[in-house]
Amino acid sequence: MSGKKTVIYGVVILFVLAAVMPALGSNNVLSSHNKESMKLENDMFWSIETVDHEGFVGRYTSIALDSQEYPHISYCDAGNWDLKYAYWDGSEWKTETVDTKYMAGVPTAIVLDSKGYPHIAYHEAGHEDLKYAYWTGSEWHMETVESEGRLLGHLDVTLDENDYPHILYCDKGNGNLKYAYWTGSEWHMETVDACGDIGWFSVGSIILKEGNPYIAYAADNELKYGYWTGSEWHIEVVATENGEIHYTSMALDSKGYPHICYQDYENGDLEYVYWDGAEWHKETVLEHSSTEGYGGSSSLSLDSHDYPHIEYYRYIKGEDTDRDQEYIYWDGSKWNREVIESKGYVGGCSDIVLDSNDNPVMSYFNWDLGDLKCARKTANAPPEKPDRPSGWSKGATGRNYTYKTSATDAEGDQLWYMFDWGDGTSSDWLGPHDSGETVKATHAWDENGTYEIRVKVKDSHYSESVWSDPLPVTMPKTYSILEKLFEWILRMVWPGMP
């Protein structure tokens, strides 16, 4: 190439770079490292963990802790309508499919037996049957408990001293509350309340005390509490609202007194009632506003002081794009409210238990990503907020583009990265990588539009960071001739360009 041609090409390249580099720089400069601290009192942190992200998974969750305080979760793979089960083995999450027939797992309830084996009650929505599955130690055993009527809606399960199951469930077709238990040789089934007002969200909790079942549930606008006296069911109305009552959940305190939370669905209030030995008390824990409601998918557990801990979701009325998974607890003098996860449409299909240190562990669903999540308080600090992804802010569909980011962990744990590409897809967990190491990922978009790339990180303890700030990326319909020329020249001077 002659010197004259070299000068000409050099001028053209400099002109092109001068034209495009300001735009590239504005999109590639990493944001300042801004950790959104999740530190709580007593040096505790929220550990947010993705349990399962293969498909649209995590609806209708139920959670239990084993003797080592490891979580076990039943849930529905709503992409395939399969019943699934996940558990923490001390180092990682394990998942497996239990039942794949006729829309299994809508909804689910789990309990662990004296050996730590899972027992799951669930509905088979395709046939509207009540089903029951348990792990024998070598395989899953599944059976149909009842198939008469339209058996569909929330349900609960517990085990007696013989590890025999007791299930509270809904005959939605007739609006009746039903109860089934295993005698050791056969299933016994009976109608507890034939009021005709039992619906999908009515069934709350069943707890065995001295061998007798205690239950909480809703019948239209009435909150009901009942127990078996040894000869008959005693049922009483505890509270009445103007509209339907949803998501009842009950626990018994150290004196055997019931505590119940529920959602006043018409108003969007989170309510709490309890028996003090002489009378019922009721209070509104969270009151709705003109735009916000509370108490969806509420679940209650009591700590060692008999103080209530409640998980629920907050939502924007009339919208299905903004939802937060939240948690509130009573410390003896006041209610303390905490946001677990709030980015996008998350929360619901949730359940809560407390460990031996009164720390909450909860399962819930991330609707935006279709992921099963588990949140628990732990002494392990999550990784810091990742840097905003850097890379090309403009491109063409069907072409791969590479983006990079990095994050640090205060304890020096190794890290895994997940990129959310803004088009309904995300990467797998990429790693492990050392703390502070730059990580790259590549993606191609199929349709024109503007997307926001964000990334989060988890450490070796499965604690996840908050999402990074997003990088907007646009896939235009066509490249102009000048843009194609720019890209051609850039590829000549930068062979590694994506």
Buried (B, 14 or more C-beta within 10 A) or exposed (E): EEEEEEEEBEEEBEEBBEEBEEEBEEBBEBBEEEBEEBEEEEEBBBBBBBBBBEBBBBBBBBBBBBEEBBBBBBBBBBEBBBBBBBBBEEEEBEBEBBBBEBBBBBBBBBBBBEEBBBBBBBBBBEBBBBBBBBBEEEEBEBEEBBEEBBBBBBBBBBBEEEBBBBBBBBBBEBBBBBBBBBEEEEBEBEEBBEBEBBBEBBBBBBBBEEEEBBBBBBBBBBBBBBBBEEEEBEBEEBBEBEEBBBBBBBBBBEEEBBBBBBBBBBBBBBBBBBBEEEEBEEEBBBBBEEEBBBBBBBBBBBBEEBBBBBBBBBBBEEEEEBBBBBBBBBEEEEBEBBEBBBBBBBBBBBBBBBBEEBBBBBBBBBBBBBBBBBBBBBEBBBBBBBBBBBBBBBBBEEEEBBBBBBBBBEBEBBBBBBBBBBBEEBBEBBBEBBBEBEBBBEBBBEEEBEBBBBBBBBBBBBBBBBBBBBBEBEBBEEBEEEBEEBBEBBEEEEEEEB
